[in-house]
């Protein structure tokens, strides 16, 4: 795992263990070795196995995990996903943190896969947004990729995205683009969020790279795509629901972005069961 990911996992462990796991330390000897099964309790797509494993490795560097599935695989209720061998204290102390990561990431991957299926056979790609859980972005955006989606910019340093308040601050799309173009490195693409056809025309005149069609109805979006043609890439954002995806893709937009992938996905349920104490280390 990368250093930043380890730091975030350690933060999550510290949240759950301010000084010690009183219950486990009272009941289990520090030298006991154990094994436990990771069981899937719902059908879905698995994501986050390496993060799950890393939680235990940070508590016990002798951790070994035998996985029965790989990232992106479909899992079903009752499946034995993995068997984890480690010090029993590590297994018990890290259980909730490890499951929280796995369940959250697998839920996002499952939701993403469902929406990606709606776009099969089209040229429209599904993107996530920055509407992520604080300190969980690196894991949540990874889960979107596992589910078959693509990542929009990771953070504010990744690209220029001029939104309504930026336009308001600058006074116009033309002025906002001019300021961004003079400030940002030339290799950065410039995207502008528009809400109506007049704004589409202004964005085209400013020669932006990507035009985000924000909260447009289907008919307005169709007209916008016709006007834009191949002069810029197009992205649909706002009110992106599963039942609208097929209609949006028919219009021919290049990208559809959905904050719901990360802010509204349900977790996928897993549990750790059948703990066995195997002896002392």
Secondary structure, DSSP 8 states (H G I E B T S, - for coil): --HHHHHHHHHHHHHH-SS--HHHHHHS-TTEEEEEEEEE-S-EE---HHHHHHHHHHH-TT-EEEESS-TT-EE-TT-EEEEEEEEHHHHHHHHHHHHHHHHHHHHHHHHHHHHHHHTTTSS-EEE--S---TT-HHHHHHHHHHTT-B---SSTTS-EEE-HHHHHHHSSHHHHHHHHHHHS-TTS-EEEEESSHHHHHHHHHTT-SEEEEES--HHHHHHHHHHHTTSSEEEEESS--HHHHHHHHHHT-SEEE-THHHHS-----EEEEEEEEEEE-
